[in-house]
Amino acid sequence: MTRSPIITVSRGRFSPTAAQVLEQVRAVGRASRDEVAAATGLSIATVGRAATLLVERGLLRERPDRARAGVTGRPGVPVEIDPDRYVTIGVHIGRRIATVALGDLTGRVLAAQTVRRPLGDEPDLEQLSRAAATLLGSHPGRVPVAAGLVAPWREIALVPTEREAELHELTGLPVRTGDHISAVAAAEFLHRRHGRHDTTSPDPAGLTLYLYARDTFGWSVAVDRGVQTDVTRSAGLAHFPTGSGIACPCGRTGCLAATVEAGSAAERARILGTTAGAVRDMLSPDRVVLVGQAFTGDPGLLDAIVAAYDAHSALDHPVPVSFTRFGSDIQAISACTVALGPVLDDPLGCVEADGGCRRPLGA
């Protein structure tokens, strides 16, 4: 059975000290050492030592120009993620197109390239590694520290652990894998959380349900346990029964993917909203996020989708729903988000004491 790992998007107090400091700074955008100490519960001395190491290794940078008025001393000097030194490599394998991208440590995509691949062929990770090296060549001075490998693994019948090992062998980098839908959910969580200044409190939504509809149909859940947030493995919805009479290549009628592809705009909106409502009722989340071009591609259908979602509910309380649009960069963003995993797990372990990576790409 093809299974991809759970994606951890928030690690909390059980992670190494340097990881806690880096994660807190990344989440709020910029923070002083005393603010990080207050948010994490670590002592100012402990935060100071970790922040100094992170600055020395080039993972954080100091911003004395952004210190609060009247504040003196190093504990009051803000630090932020240094976006200029290190990069992650994101690789996304789709049915017909593979995407290679570079991302900085804030999760922003710096460059991306797409490569067409014949339907059903094995992915050529050596070719994609060369494409990553070419992208690195156009960003001199950038040092790769980790890679992320994302795909709809079940649908293209690939085993993620095998491809992870192959990409590691080709690049010499720590590699993290993720399922496409779970990776999109992780990207939404991290990018929504980035820049929030109230991260001392748990995220207001303890369980967030993500439904994705584009070339792939499925759902995943982000479970916030207060000290750690994980995105679960995704579950497919392509053959979820909708009750329509539209024939599906699987031999049945009314499957979600076939109905969305062949139905009218009004029918598509009703079916998508009703399906989202049905999955919501099964899982009873605190928040629902709809992602993917089938949900967001036609702004004129958003109200109809929400109306169908609201009308189809057996719950005794409302569950807020929102839409997230990533655009054409969704593959690059999701892969670069997954690539942040090794860095956020053990930032100092991803770089050498001299600020270099363990082995340059292609060495």
C-alpha positions in Angstrom: 0.0 0.0 0.0 1.4 3.4 -0.9 1.4 5.8 2.1 3.0 9.1 2.6 4.0 10.4 6.0 2.1 12.8 8.2 3.4 16.3 7.8 4.2 18.2 11.0 3.6 21.9 10.5 4.0 23.1 14.1 6.4 21.4 16.6 6.1 23.4 19.9 8.0 22.8 23.1 9.0 19.2 22.4 11.4 20.2 19.6 15.0 21.3 20.2 15.6 24.7 21.6 17.0 26.1 18.3 14.0 24.7 16.4 11.5 26.4 18.9 13.2 29.7 18.4 13.3 29.4 14.6 9.7 28.3 14.4 8.5 31.1 16.6 10.4 33.7 14.6 9.2 32.3 11.3 5.6 32.3 12.6 5.5 35.9 13.6 7.8 37.3 11.0 10.1 39.2 13.4 10.7 39.0 17.1 13.1 40.1 19.8 14.8 37.5 22.0 12.6 38.5 25.0 9.5 38.2 22.9 10.5 34.7 21.8 11.2 33.8 25.4 7.8 35.0 26.5 6.1 33.1 23.7 7.9 29.8 24.1 8.4 29.7 27.9 12.2 29.4 27.5 14.5 31.6 29.5 15.9 34.7 27.9 19.4 33.2 28.3 18.4 30.0 26.6 16.8 31.9 23.7 19.8 34.2 23.5 22.2 31.3 23.1 20.1 29.6 20.4 19.4 32.8 18.6 23.2 33.6 18.5 23.9 30.2 17.0 21.1 30.6 14.4 22.5 34.1 13.5 26.0 32.7 13.2 24.9 29.9 10.9 23.0 32.3 8.7 19.5 31.0 9.5 18.4 34.2 11.3 19.6 37.8 11.0 19.5 40.6 13.4 17.5 43.8 12.7 18.7 46.5 15.2 17.0 49.1 12.9 13.6 47.6 13.9 14.2 47.6 17.7 11.4 49.2 19.7 12.0 52.8 20.8 13.8 53.0 24.2 14.8 49.4 24.2 18.5 48.8 24.9 20.6 45.6 25.0 20.7 42.6 22.7 17.6 40.8 24.1 15.5 43.6 22.6 17.1 43.5 19.1 14.6 41.8 16.7 15.7 38.8 14.6 14.0 37.4 11.5 14.5 34.6 9.1 17.5 35.3 6.8 15.9 34.8 3.3 19.1 35.4 1.4 21.5 32.6 2.2 19.8 29.2 2.2 17.3 27.6 -0.1 15.2 24.5 -0.1 14.5 22.4 -3.2 10.9 21.5 -3.9 10.1 18.7 -6.4 6.5 18.0 -7.4 5.6 15.1 -9.6 2.3 15.2 -11.3 0.7 13.0 -13.9 1.9 14.9 -16.9 4.1 17.7 -15.5 6.9 17.8 -12.9 7.9 21.0 -11.1 11.2 21.9 -9.6 11.5 25.0 -7.4 13.7 26.9 -5.0 12.3 28.4 -1.9 13.8 30.5 0.9 13.4 29.7 4.6 10.2 31.7 4.9 8.6 29.4 2.4 8.6 31.9 -0.5 9.2 30.4 -3.9 12.2 32.1 -5.6 12.2 30.3 -8.9 10.5 27.3 -10.6 10.7 25.3 -13.7 8.2 22.8 -15.1 9.2 19.6 -17.1 6.6 17.7 -19.1 6.6 13.9 -18.5 4.9 11.2 -20.5 1.8 9.9 -18.8 2.5 6.7 -16.9 6.3 6.9 -17.2 8.6 6.7 -14.3 9.7 10.1 -13.0 13.3 11.0 -14.0 14.6 12.3 -10.7 18.1 12.7 -12.2 16.8 15.1 -14.8 14.9 17.0 -12.1 18.0 17.2 -10.0 19.9 18.7 -12.9 17.1 21.2 -13.3 17.4 22.1 -9.6 21.2 22.6 -10.1 20.4 24.9 -13.1 18.1 27.0 -10.9 20.8 27.2 -8.2 23.2 28.4 -10.8 20.9 31.4 -11.5 21.0 32.2 -7.8 24.7 32.5 -6.9 25.5 32.3 -3.2 22.5 30.3 -2.3 23.1 27.1 -0.4 20.6 24.2 -0.5 19.8 22.7 2.9 16.9 20.3 2.3 14.5 19.0 -0.3 10.8 18.2 -0.5 9.2 15.6 -2.8 5.5 15.8 -3.3 3.1 13.8 -5.5 -0.3 12.3 -5.6 1.4 9.0 -4.7 -1.6 6.6 -4.9 -2.9 8.0 -8.2 0.5 7.7 -10.0 1.3 4.4 -8.3 4.7 5.4 -6.8 6.2 4.5 -3.4 7.3 7.7 -1.7 10.0 6.1 0.5 11.7 4.7 -2.7 11.7 8.1 -4.4 12.9 9.9 -1.2 15.9 7.6 -1.0 16.7 8.2 -4.7 16.5 12.0 -4.4 18.6 12.0 -1.3 21.3 9.9 -3.2 21.2 12.4 -6.1 21.3 15.6 -4.0 23.0 14.6 -0.8 20.3 16.6 1.0 17.8 15.5 3.7 14.5 14.8 1.9 11.0 14.9 3.2 8.0 13.6 1.2 4.3 14.5 1.3 1.1 13.7 -0.5 -0.1 16.5 -2.8 -3.3 17.3 -0.9 -1.6 17.1 2.5 1.2 19.3 1.3 -1.3 21.9 0.0 -2.9 21.8 3.4 0.4 22.3 5.1 1.3 25.2 2.9 -2.0 26.9 3.7 -1.5 26.4 7.4 2.1 27.7 7.4 1.4 30.7 5.1 -1.7 31.6 7.1 0.2 31.4 10.3 3.2 33.3 9.1 3.2 36.9 10.4 0.5 36.3 13.0 1.5 38.0 16.3 -0.8 36.0 18.6 0.9 32.7 18.3 1.3 32.5 22.1 -2.2 31.2 22.0 -3.3 28.0 20.2 -4.7 28.5 16.7 -8.4 29.2 17.0 -9.2 26.1 14.9 -8.3 22.9 16.6 -9.2 20.7 13.6 -9.1 22.2 10.1 -10.5 20.2 7.2 -9.0 20.8 3.8 -10.9 19.7 0.7 -9.0 19.9 -2.6 -10.5 19.6 -6.1 -8.6 20.1 -9.3 -6.9 17.2 -11.1 -6.9 15.4 -7.8 -9.9 15.1 -5.4 -9.6 14.5 -1.7 -9.3 15.8 1.8 -6.8 16.1 4.6 -7.0 17.4 8.2 -4.7 19.6 10.2 -4.9 18.6 13.9 -3.8 21.2 16.4 -3.0 19.6 19.7 -1.9 22.9 21.3 1.8 22.0 21.3 2.1 20.3 17.9 0.1 20.5 14.7 0.1 17.6 12.2 -1.5 17.3 8.7 -2.9 13.8 8.3 -2.5 11.6 5.3 -5.0 12.5 2.6 -8.1 10.5 1.6 -9.4 10.4 -2.0 -12.7 11.7 -3.1 -12.6 11.2 -6.9 -15.2 8.4 -6.6 -17.3 9.9 -3.9 -20.9 9.3 -4.9 -22.9 12.4 -5.8 -26.1 10.9 -7.1 -25.6 12.3 -10.6 -26.2 10.1 -13.7 -22.8 11.0 -15.3 -20.8 8.0 -16.2 -17.3 7.5 -14.7 -14.4 5.6 -16.4 -14.5 3.3 -13.4 -17.8 1.9 -14.6 -20.1 3.5 -12.1 -22.1 6.7 -12.4 -22.1 9.8 -10.2 -18.5 9.8 -9.1 -17.4 13.2 -8.0 -14.5 13.7 -10.5 -16.6 12.7 -13.5 -19.5 14.8 -12.4 -17.4 17.9 -11.8 -15.7 17.5 -15.2 -18.8 16.9 -17.2 -21.5 18.8 -15.3 -22.8 22.3 -15.9 -21.4 25.2 -13.9 -24.4 25.3 -11.7 -24.4 21.6 -11.1 -20.7 21.6 -10.4 -21.1 24.3 -7.8 -24.0 22.4 -6.1 -22.1 19.1 -6.1 -18.9 20.6 -4.8 -20.7 22.4 -2.0 -22.8 19.4 -1.1 -19.7 17.1 -1.0 -17.8 19.6 1.2 -20.8 19.6 3.5 -21.0 15.8 3.6 -17.3 15.4 4.5 -17.6 18.2 7.1 -20.5 16.3 8.7 -18.5 13.1 8.9 -15.5 14.8 10.6 -17.1 17.7 12.5 -14.1 20.1 12.1 -13.7 23.5 13.6 -12.9 25.1 10.2 -13.2 24.1 6.5 -10.8 25.4 3.8 -11.7 24.7 0.1 -8.6 24.7 -2.2 -8.1 23.9 -5.9 -9.2 25.3 -9.2 -12.5 23.4 -9.2 -13.5 25.3 -6.1 -11.8 28.6 -6.8 -11.4 28.9 -10.6 -14.8 30.6 -11.2 -15.4 33.5 -8.7 -19.0 33.6 -9.8 -19.6 30.2 -8.4 -18.3 30.8 -4.9 -21.6 31.9 -3.4 -23.4 28.9 -4.9 -20.8 26.5 -3.4 -21.2 28.1 0.0 -25.0 28.0 -0.3 -24.9 24.2 -1.1 -22.4 23.7 1.7 -24.6 25.5 4.2 -27.7 23.7 3.0 -26.2 20.2 3.5 -25.6 19.9 7.2 -26.7 17.6 9.9 -24.6 19.3 12.5 -26.2 21.5 15.2 -23.6 24.2 14.9 -22.2 26.1 11.9 -18.7 25.4 10.7 -17.0 28.4 9.0 -15.7 27.8 5.4 -13.2 29.8 3.4 -11.4 29.5 0.0 -7.7 29.6 -0.6 -6.1 30.4 -3.9 -2.5 29.5 -4.7 -2.7 30.0 -8.5 -0.4 28.3 -10.9 2.4 28.1 -8.2 0.6 25.6 -6.1 2.9 22.7 -7.0 6.0 24.7 -6.2 4.6 26.2 -3.0 3.5 22.8 -1.6 6.8 21.1 -2.5 8.9 24.0 -0.9 6.7 23.9 2.2 7.4 20.2 2.7 11.1 20.8 2.1 11.1 23.1 5.2 10.4 20.1 7.4 14.1 19.0 8.0 15.0 22.7 8.7 12.3 23.3 11.2 12.9 19.9 12.9 16.7 20.5 13.4 17.9 23.8 12.0 21.4 23.5 13.3 21.7 20.0 12.1 20.9 21.0 8.5 23.9 23.3 8.2 27.5 22.9 9.2 29.2 25.1 11.8 30.8 27.2 9.0 27.4 28.0 7.5 27.6 25.5 4.6 25.4 22.5 3.8 26.6 18.9 4.3 27.2 18.4 0.7 26.6 20.7 -2.3 24.0 19.6 -4.8 25.6 17.5 -7.5 28.9 17.0 -5.6 
